[in-house]
């Protein structure tokens, strides 16, 4: 008989995030740190306007929506932060792999797919061919 292994909670990795200093709190800090950014985590209590702004500003990065502001304060000790980012690292890759199911934006289409779509649209626009 096989034993089922319960999934470990992702929160077990949060103390390592603090210790390794890969957390980037706040929207302004994220904008300045785009070259080092792996993914963005936003809270459920973020307003729709701010959410849309984050999705527009960070369209080329994975944006994950999970937790609340109180949860972030409890886990990371940062008060009032609704948007945090994680610097590129192995730890950030592990975090993202476990939070991937909560991603709210879609990855951009590869350049080759975009070219074929634009050709299909152009062919559809030309009548009589």
C-alpha positions as CSV (number, residue, x, y, z in Angstrom):
1,X,0.0,0.0,0.0
2,X,1.4,3.4,-1.0
3,X,1.4,6.3,1.4
4,X,0.2,9.6,0.1
5,X,2.5,12.4,0.8
6,X,0.8,15.6,1.8
7,X,2.0,18.7,0.0
8,X,4.1,21.0,2.2
9,X,2.9,24.5,2.5
10,X,4.8,27.2,0.6
11,X,5.0,29.3,3.8
12,X,7.8,27.1,5.0
13,X,10.1,28.9,2.5
14,X,9.2,32.4,3.6
15,X,11.9,32.7,6.4
16,X,14.5,31.9,3.7
17,X,13.1,34.8,1.6
18,X,13.7,37.2,4.4
19,X,17.2,35.8,5.2
20,X,18.3,35.8,1.6
21,X,17.0,39.3,1.0
22,X,15.3,38.6,-2.3
23,X,12.0,40.3,-1.4
24,X,11.3,43.6,-3.1
25,X,8.4,45.4,-1.3
26,X,6.3,48.1,-2.9
27,X,5.4,49.1,-6.4
28,X,8.0,51.9,-6.7
29,X,10.8,49.5,-5.8
30,X,9.6,47.0,-8.3
31,X,9.6,49.5,-11.1
32,X,13.2,50.4,-10.3
33,X,14.2,46.7,-10.0
34,X,12.8,45.2,-13.2
35,X,16.1,43.8,-14.4
36,X,16.4,41.7,-11.2
37,X,12.7,40.7,-11.0
38,X,11.5,37.1,-11.3
39,X,7.8,37.5,-10.4
40,X,5.3,39.8,-8.7
41,X,2.9,38.8,-5.9
42,X,-0.2,40.9,-5.3
43,X,-2.8,40.6,-2.5
44,X,-6.5,39.8,-2.9
45,X,-7.4,43.1,-1.2
46,X,-5.7,45.2,-3.9
47,X,-8.1,47.6,-5.7
48,X,-9.1,46.8,-9.2
49,X,-7.5,50.0,-10.5
50,X,-4.2,49.2,-8.9
51,X,-4.5,45.6,-10.1
52,X,-5.0,46.7,-13.7
53,X,-2.0,49.1,-13.3
54,X,0.2,46.3,-12.0
55,X,-0.8,44.0,-14.9
56,X,0.0,46.8,-17.4
57,X,3.3,47.7,-15.8
58,X,4.5,44.2,-15.4
59,X,3.0,42.5,-18.5
60,X,6.3,40.7,-19.2
61,X,6.6,39.2,-15.7
62,X,4.4,36.6,-14.0
63,X,1.9,38.2,-11.7
64,X,0.5,36.0,-9.0
65,X,-2.5,37.0,-6.8
66,X,-2.6,35.3,-3.4
67,X,-2.7,36.1,0.3
68,X,-3.9,39.3,2.0
69,X,-2.0,42.3,3.3
70,X,-2.3,40.9,6.8
71,X,-0.7,37.6,5.6
72,X,2.2,39.5,4.0
73,X,2.7,41.4,7.3
74,X,2.7,38.1,9.2
75,X,5.1,36.3,6.9
76,X,7.5,39.0,5.9
77,X,7.1,41.7,8.6
78,X,6.2,44.5,6.1
79,X,3.2,46.6,7.0
80,X,0.7,47.7,4.5
81,X,2.4,46.2,1.4
82,X,0.0,44.9,-1.2
83,X,2.5,44.4,-4.0
84,X,5.9,42.6,-3.5
85,X,8.3,41.1,-6.0
86,X,11.0,38.4,-5.8
87,X,14.5,38.8,-7.2
88,X,15.8,36.2,-9.7
89,X,17.1,33.2,-7.7
90,X,16.7,29.5,-7.2
91,X,14.5,30.3,-4.2
92,X,12.3,32.5,-6.3
93,X,11.9,29.8,-8.9
94,X,10.8,27.4,-6.2
95,X,8.3,29.9,-4.8
96,X,6.9,30.6,-8.3
97,X,6.6,26.9,-9.1
98,X,4.3,26.4,-6.1
99,X,2.4,29.7,-6.7
100,X,2.0,29.2,-10.4
101,X,-1.6,28.0,-10.1
102,X,-2.5,31.5,-8.8
103,X,-1.1,33.4,-11.8
104,X,-3.5,36.0,-13.2
105,X,-1.8,37.2,-16.4
106,X,-0.9,35.0,-19.4
107,X,2.6,34.7,-20.7
108,X,3.2,36.8,-23.8
109,X,3.0,34.8,-27.0
110,X,6.4,33.8,-28.6
111,X,7.5,36.0,-31.5
112,X,7.0,33.3,-34.1
113,X,3.3,32.8,-33.0
114,X,2.7,36.6,-33.2
115,X,4.1,36.7,-36.7
116,X,1.8,33.9,-37.9
117,X,-1.2,35.5,-36.3
118,X,-0.5,38.8,-37.9
119,X,-0.2,37.1,-41.3
120,X,-3.5,35.3,-40.8
121,X,-5.2,38.6,-39.9
122,X,-3.7,40.3,-42.9
123,X,-4.9,37.5,-45.2
124,X,-8.4,37.6,-43.7
125,X,-8.6,41.4,-44.2
126,X,-7.9,41.1,-48.0
127,X,-11.1,40.3,-49.9
128,X,-11.2,38.2,-53.0
129,X,-8.0,36.1,-52.2
